[in-house]
């Protein structure tokens, strides 16, 4: 079972801090460097679902 932090629904749609493309890429790179395999698999599923 994956132990992930809970995310409130409003956080998914909070665009108060609009980041630049560079900042967004850096965030994803930092996440990918520190995430364990289950978190990476979940993130990949989410990204694939959004890209469709």
C-alpha contacts under 8 A as a table, 3 or more apart, distances in Angstrom:
res1	aa1	res2	aa2	distance
2	X	38	X	6.53
2	X	39	X	7.49
4	X	39	X	7.76
7	X	11	X	6.63
7	X	12	X	7.63
8	X	11	X	5.41
8	X	12	X	7.14
9	X	12	X	5.42
9	X	13	X	7.13
10	X	13	X	5.33
10	X	14	X	6.03
11	X	14	X	5.09
14	X	17	X	7.72
15	X	18	X	5.79
19	X	22	X	7.96
19	X	23	X	5.84
19	X	24	X	6.29
20	X	23	X	5.17
20	X	24	X	6.27
21	X	24	X	5.09
21	X	25	X	6.20
22	X	25	X	5.27
22	X	26	X	6.20
23	X	26	X	5.07
23	X	27	X	6.17
24	X	27	X	5.13
24	X	28	X	6.41
25	X	28	X	5.20
25	X	29	X	6.17
26	X	29	X	5.02
26	X	30	X	6.06
27	X	30	X	5.19
27	X	31	X	6.16
28	X	31	X	5.08
28	X	32	X	6.12
29	X	32	X	5.13
29	X	33	X	6.30
30	X	33	X	5.25
30	X	34	X	6.56
31	X	34	X	5.44
31	X	35	X	5.75
32	X	35	X	5.45
32	X	40	X	6.86
35	X	39	X	5.85
35	X	40	X	6.14
36	X	39	X	5.50
36	X	40	X	6.27
37	X	40	X	5.03
37	X	41	X	6.12
38	X	41	X	5.10
38	X	42	X	6.24
39	X	42	X	5.12
39	X	43	X	6.08
40	X	43	X	5.05
40	X	44	X	6.06
41	X	44	X	5.12
41	X	45	X	6.30
42	X	45	X	5.11
42	X	46	X	6.30
43	X	46	X	5.10
43	X	47	X	6.13
44	X	47	X	5.11
44	X	48	X	6.05
45	X	48	X	5.17
45	X	49	X	6.15
46	X	49	X	5.11
46	X	50	X	6.31
47	X	50	X	5.17
47	X	51	X	6.16
48	X	51	X	5.12
48	X	52	X	6.35
49	X	52	X	5.50
